[in-house]
Amino acid sequence: MEHDVVTVLGLGAMGTALARALLVAGHPVTVWNRTPARADALVGEGARPAPDPASAVAASPLTIVCLLDHAAVRTVLDGVDLAGTTLVNLTSGTPEHARATAAWLAERGAEVLAGTIMVPTPLVGPEEGLVLYSGSAAVHERHRTTLEALGRTELLGDDPGRAALFDLGMLDVFFAGLASFLHAAAVVGRDGVPAGEFVRYAEEVVAILPATFRGLAKDVDAGTHPGDEDNLVMDAAALAHIVATSRARGVDPALPELVHGLARRAIDRGHGGDGFSRVVDELRSPRRPGAAAGPAGAAAR
Ligand SMILES: NC(=O)c1ccc[n+]([C@@H]2O[C@H](COP(=O)([O-])OP(=O)(O)OC[C@H]3O[C@@H](n4cnc5c(N)ncnc54)[C@H](OP(=O)(O)O)[C@@H]3O)[C@@H](O)[C@H]2O)c1
C-alpha cells in the first residue's frame, strides 16, 4: 500500500509523538520546528527536515500542525502560500481560537480540519490514540487512513470549534474530578487517613458516575428535574456537612461551598423538591456580583 506523504509542523512533545507514529505507520514524513535540534531524533528515524515552514508545507499535500497555541500557528504560517494544501490543526485552544484559526487558514487557500488530541504522548498511535476532529468532512474522509495512524478518529461536525468544545467539556469533568478527590484526600488526611487508604472508596463513587451522568443528561435535555430519588434539600444538607467537616479541619472549603451555593440558590428559587440536575439552571444564569445568599452565608443551612 502506498502511504501519503505528510508534513508535521511543531516538534514539541506532542508533535514529535505524532511524527513518530506516522513514521512507524510507514509514511514519508517531512518535519519542521522553530528550534531545529528538536528534529534530530526523528531525522535519525527517517524523517526529512525542512529548513523553513514554507518548504515544509510545500513538501506534502497534507500538513499536520501541532504548536503550543493558536498564536504560534499564525506566527509560523504567516506569509506561507497555503493555496491547494490541506492543513490538520491539532493545536489546543478554545472553540473561538479553533474557528478563528480555521478561517484564517482558509482565507489563505488551505482546506482545514481542526482536531484535539485526547491522549497523552505515550498513547498516540493506532491502538490507544483518540483524536476528535471537526471541520471539513472531505478532508477527514480523504485522509482518514493516514489520521488513523495517530489514533481512533471521530468527526464531530463541520463547525471547526466543536472538537475544542468537546475537548474542554471533557477536561472540565476531568479537572473537577481531580480537584474533588484532592479535597477529600486533604479532609480525610487531617484525621490521619492516608490518601492511599481512602482512594478505594473514591473509586466506588466514580463507578456510579457513568449511569448518573446519563440520567443528568436526560434531565438536562428534557428540561425536567424529577426529585423522586433525591432532591436538592437533601443534597444541600449533605453538602453543608462536607463544608462543615472541611472547615473544622482547616481545609479550604471553596469547592464544596461552590456546589452547596448552587444547590441553595435553586432551593431559594423554589426548586427544593427537584433533583440535582436543576443546578444546571443556576450555572446557566451566573449570580450577579454583589447578590445576596453567597455560599459562605448559606453554608449553615
Ligand atoms: N503533550 C501532551 O500530552 C498534549 C496532549 C494533548 C494535546 N496537546 C496539545 O498539543 C500542542 C503541543 O503541545 P506539546 O506538548 O508538544 O508542547 P511543547 O512540548 O511545549 O511544544 C510546543 C511547540 O510549539 C512550538 N512553539 C511555541 N511557540 C512558538 C512560536 N511562537 N513560534 C514557533 N513555534 C512555537 C515549540 O517550538 P520550540 O521547540 O522551538 O520551542 C514546540 O514545537 C498544545 O496545543 C497542547 O495543548 C498536548
The ligand as an ORCA input file, in Angstrom:
! r2SCAN-3c Opt
* xyz 0 1
  N       1.744     16.980     25.496
  C       0.551     16.427     25.632
  O       0.365     15.417     26.339
  C      -0.627     17.002     24.883
  C      -1.872     16.326     24.936
  C      -2.962     16.819     24.208
  C      -2.814     17.997     23.485
  N      -1.598     18.641     23.473
  C      -1.508     19.890     22.700
  O      -0.519     19.782     21.691
  C       0.057     21.083     21.459
  C       1.552     20.968     21.556
  O       1.878     20.515     22.854
  P       3.319     19.964     23.227
  O       3.146     19.080     24.415
  O       4.021     19.431     22.034
  O       4.004     21.331     23.703
  P       5.563     21.643     23.821
  O       6.352     20.401     24.073
  O       5.682     22.773     24.777
  O       5.947     22.164     22.357
  C       5.493     23.394     21.887
  C       5.806     23.504     20.407
  O       5.344     24.777     19.930
  C       6.454     25.461     19.349
  N       6.262     26.892     19.527
  C       5.832     27.551     20.636
  N       5.753     28.873     20.399
  C       6.157     29.050     19.113
  C       6.285     30.182     18.287
  N       5.965     31.410     18.727
  N       6.726     30.002     17.023
  C       7.044     28.772     16.567
  N       6.923     27.631     17.301
  C       6.496     27.786     18.567
  C       7.667     24.911     20.062
  O       8.827     25.165     19.312
  P      10.281     25.162     20.016
  O      10.688     23.712     20.102
  O      11.118     25.955     19.096
  O      10.108     25.802     21.369
  C       7.309     23.421     20.089
  O       7.469     22.833     18.822
  C      -0.536     22.029     22.506
  O      -1.587     22.773     21.932
  C      -1.040     21.064     23.563
  O      -2.105     21.616     24.315
  C      -0.510     18.172     24.139
*
